[in-house]
């Protein structure tokens, strides 16, 4: 049996948020959003992006070090 999702679509969420009064909207925005569990390709892509960012930070630090010397 397929797992049913309790998440509203983006259009539904936008409609609900646009009908709330200011204090209701503030209270709704304080509600924490749970983390999404990544699987498969999305998880590999996220880790690849992390490795790329760390590598590029090292490149920038190295180039700054070379420029200062």
C-alpha positions as CSV (number, residue, x, y, z in Angstrom):
1,X,0.0,0.0,0.0
2,X,1.3,3.5,-0.9
3,X,2.3,5.7,1.9
4,X,0.0,8.7,2.1
5,X,1.6,12.1,2.5
6,X,0.2,14.6,4.9
7,X,2.0,17.5,3.2
8,X,-0.1,20.1,1.3
9,X,0.9,21.2,-2.1
10,X,2.6,24.5,-2.7
11,X,-0.6,26.0,-4.2
12,X,-2.7,24.9,-1.2
13,X,-0.1,26.2,1.2
14,X,0.0,29.6,-0.5
15,X,-3.8,29.8,-0.5
16,X,-4.0,29.1,3.2
17,X,-1.2,31.5,4.1
18,X,-2.8,34.3,2.0
19,X,-6.1,34.0,3.9
20,X,-4.6,34.2,7.4
21,X,-4.6,37.3,9.5
22,X,-1.2,38.8,10.5
23,X,-1.0,37.3,13.9
24,X,-2.1,33.9,12.6
25,X,0.5,34.1,9.9
26,X,3.2,34.9,12.4
27,X,2.2,32.0,14.6
28,X,2.1,29.7,11.5
29,X,5.6,30.7,10.5
30,X,7.0,29.9,13.9
31,X,6.0,26.3,13.4
32,X,9.2,24.3,12.7
33,X,9.5,22.5,9.3
34,X,10.8,18.9,9.7
35,X,13.9,17.9,7.7
36,X,13.3,16.0,4.5
37,X,14.9,12.6,4.2
38,X,16.9,12.4,1.0
39,X,17.4,9.1,-0.9
40,X,19.4,7.8,-3.8
41,X,20.5,10.4,-6.3
42,X,19.4,13.4,-4.2
43,X,21.6,12.2,-1.4
44,X,24.6,11.6,-3.7
45,X,24.1,15.0,-5.3
46,X,24.0,16.7,-1.8
47,X,27.2,15.1,-0.7
48,X,28.9,15.9,-4.1
49,X,27.9,19.5,-3.6
50,X,29.3,19.5,-0.1
51,X,32.6,18.1,-1.3
52,X,32.7,20.7,-4.2
53,X,32.1,23.6,-1.8
54,X,34.8,22.5,0.6
55,X,37.2,22.0,-2.4
56,X,36.4,25.4,-3.8
57,X,36.9,27.0,-0.4
58,X,40.4,25.4,-0.2
59,X,41.2,26.8,-3.7
60,X,40.1,30.3,-2.7
61,X,42.2,30.1,0.5
62,X,45.2,28.8,-1.5
63,X,44.9,31.5,-4.1
64,X,44.6,34.2,-1.4
65,X,47.7,32.8,0.3
66,X,49.6,32.8,-3.0
67,X,48.5,36.4,-3.7
68,X,49.6,37.7,-0.3
69,X,53.1,36.1,-0.6
